[in-house]
Amino acid sequence: MKNLYGFLGVLILVMLVMSSSHVLAIETAQSEQNFDETHYHMDGPMVIEVILRTNYADGVTTEQSIQKTVWSMEDFWSEYSDWQLLTQDQGKMVFERRIEDISPAMKENGHFGLTDDGVLTIFEGKPDDQKVIQTFFQIDVGKVESSRLKELAEGIPVESWYNFEDMLHTLYKAKAAKPVR
């Protein structure tokens, strides 16, 4: 019985040592990350070029470049806390984020339609303009209601993420088994 208690005592001691070294490793990693974020020495305001990349769920990426006057690095980091820092060079930082929504341009001017060979496509403007933004899959037009085909010929606006997903889901049911040539 003494051997069992001794073994349990040693086991608990080993677990405590391992746990504290794991906490130390986490704290060290966090302090190194904080060092990267705060290694700028500021004697006054600093001007940084900030590049903001936004990736939308519809595959569109936008990029905005701004010149930011930074008075406090703490305030600067809190302003971009929802962004992921990609690169950090002298006087330039690139941040990125992912938005689970369609892009503003798609909401404003995107239309579902079909190409001449029956491929479900999103066009910039009406399908007649033939400005393709994104293509999906070929449709078996025989499986689609005639009223829906007429709507697709005229262009169905992509108004929201819900509308985008719903249209893809609905028309996927009419996906051609083999591409028509």
C-alpha positions in Angstrom: 0.0 0.0 0.0 2.9 2.4 0.8 4.3 1.7 -2.7 1.0 2.6 -4.2 0.9 5.9 -2.3 4.5 6.6 -3.2 3.8 5.9 -6.9 0.8 8.2 -6.9 2.8 10.9 -5.2 5.5 10.7 -7.8 2.9 10.6 -10.6 1.2 13.8 -9.2 4.6 15.5 -8.9 5.5 14.7 -12.5 2.1 16.0 -13.7 2.5 19.2 -11.8 6.0 19.7 -13.3 4.7 19.0 -16.8 1.7 21.3 -16.3 3.8 24.2 -15.1 6.3 23.8 -17.9 3.4 23.8 -20.4 2.0 27.1 -18.8 5.5 28.6 -18.9 5.8 27.7 -22.7 2.4 29.3 -23.3 3.4 32.4 -21.4 6.7 32.6 -23.2 4.9 32.3 -26.6 2.4 34.9 -25.6 5.2 37.3 -24.5 7.1 36.7 -27.8 3.9 37.5 -29.7 3.3 40.6 -27.6 6.9 41.6 -28.3 6.3 41.3 -32.0 3.3 43.5 -31.7 4.9 46.2 -29.5 8.5 46.3 -30.7 8.0 49.8 -32.1 9.6 52.6 -30.0 7.5 55.7 -30.3 8.8 59.2 -29.5 5.8 60.7 -31.2 3.2 59.9 -33.8 4.1 57.3 -36.4 2.6 57.0 -39.9 2.0 53.4 -41.0 0.6 52.2 -44.3 -2.1 49.7 -43.4 -3.4 47.3 -46.0 -6.8 45.7 -45.2 -7.7 42.6 -47.1 -11.2 41.3 -46.8 -12.1 37.8 -48.2 -15.8 37.2 -48.8 -17.5 33.8 -48.9 -18.3 34.3 -52.6 -14.6 34.2 -53.4 -14.1 37.9 -53.9 -11.2 39.6 -52.1 -11.0 43.4 -51.6 -8.0 45.4 -50.6 -7.8 48.8 -49.1 -4.7 50.8 -48.4 -4.7 53.6 -45.8 -2.1 55.8 -44.2 -2.7 55.6 -40.5 -1.2 58.1 -38.0 -0.5 56.1 -34.8 -0.3 57.9 -31.5 -0.5 54.8 -29.3 0.3 51.2 -30.3 -2.2 49.9 -27.8 -5.0 51.9 -29.4 -3.8 50.8 -32.8 -3.9 47.1 -31.9 -7.3 47.4 -30.4 -8.6 49.1 -33.5 -7.5 46.0 -35.6 -8.3 43.3 -33.0 -10.8 41.6 -35.4 -8.2 41.4 -38.1 -5.3 38.9 -38.5 -1.9 40.4 -39.0 -0.3 38.8 -42.1 2.9 40.8 -42.5 4.7 43.5 -40.6 7.5 45.5 -42.2 9.0 48.9 -41.3 6.1 51.4 -41.8 3.7 48.8 -43.4 1.3 46.3 -42.0 -1.0 43.9 -43.9 -4.2 42.7 -42.1 -6.7 40.2 -43.4 -10.2 39.0 -42.3 -12.8 36.6 -43.7 -16.5 37.6 -43.9 -19.2 35.0 -44.1 -21.2 37.0 -46.6 -21.1 37.9 -50.2 -19.2 41.0 -51.3 -20.8 44.4 -51.6 -20.2 44.4 -55.4 -22.0 41.1 -55.7 -25.0 42.4 -53.7 -25.1 45.5 -55.7 -24.8 44.2 -59.3 -24.5 40.4 -59.3 -27.0 38.4 -61.2 -27.5 34.6 -61.5 -27.9 33.5 -65.1 -27.0 30.8 -67.6 -24.4 30.9 -70.3 -25.3 29.8 -73.8 -24.2 26.2 -73.0 -26.3 26.1 -69.7 -23.6 26.8 -67.1 -24.9 28.4 -63.9 -23.0 31.7 -63.7 -23.0 35.0 -61.8 -22.7 38.0 -64.1 -21.8 41.5 -63.3 -25.0 43.1 -64.4 -27.5 41.3 -66.6 -26.5 38.0 -68.3 -26.8 39.7 -71.7 -23.8 41.9 -70.7 -21.7 38.6 -70.6 -19.4 40.0 -67.8 -18.8 36.7 -65.9 -17.8 37.0 -62.3 -18.0 33.3 -61.3 -19.2 30.0 -62.9 -20.5 27.0 -61.1 -21.8 23.9 -62.9 -23.8 22.9 -65.9 -27.6 22.7 -65.6 -29.9 20.2 -67.2 -32.4 22.7 -68.4 -35.0 20.0 -68.7 -35.1 19.7 -64.9 -35.7 23.4 -64.4 -39.2 25.0 -64.4 -39.8 27.2 -67.4 -40.5 30.2 -65.2 -37.1 29.8 -63.5 -35.4 29.5 -66.8 -37.0 32.8 -67.9 -35.8 34.4 -64.7 -32.3 33.1 -65.2 -32.3 34.4 -68.8 -33.2 37.9 -67.5 -30.8 37.6 -64.5 -31.8 36.9 -60.9 -30.2 39.4 -58.5 -27.8 38.1 -55.9 -29.2 40.1 -52.9 -27.8 38.3 -49.9 -25.8 35.4 -48.7 -29.0 33.5 -48.0 -30.2 34.2 -51.6 -26.8 33.1 -52.9 -26.8 29.8 -51.0 -30.5 29.1 -51.7 -30.1 29.6 -55.4 -27.0 27.3 -55.6 -28.8 24.6 -53.5 -32.0 24.8 -55.6 -30.2 24.7 -58.9 -27.7 22.0 -57.8 -30.7 19.6 -58.0 -30.8 20.3 -61.7 -27.1 19.8 -62.2 -26.3 17.9 -65.4 -25.0 14.4 -64.8 -22.5 14.8 -67.6 -21.4 18.1 -69.1 -23.2 18.7 -72.4 -20.9 19.4 -75.3 
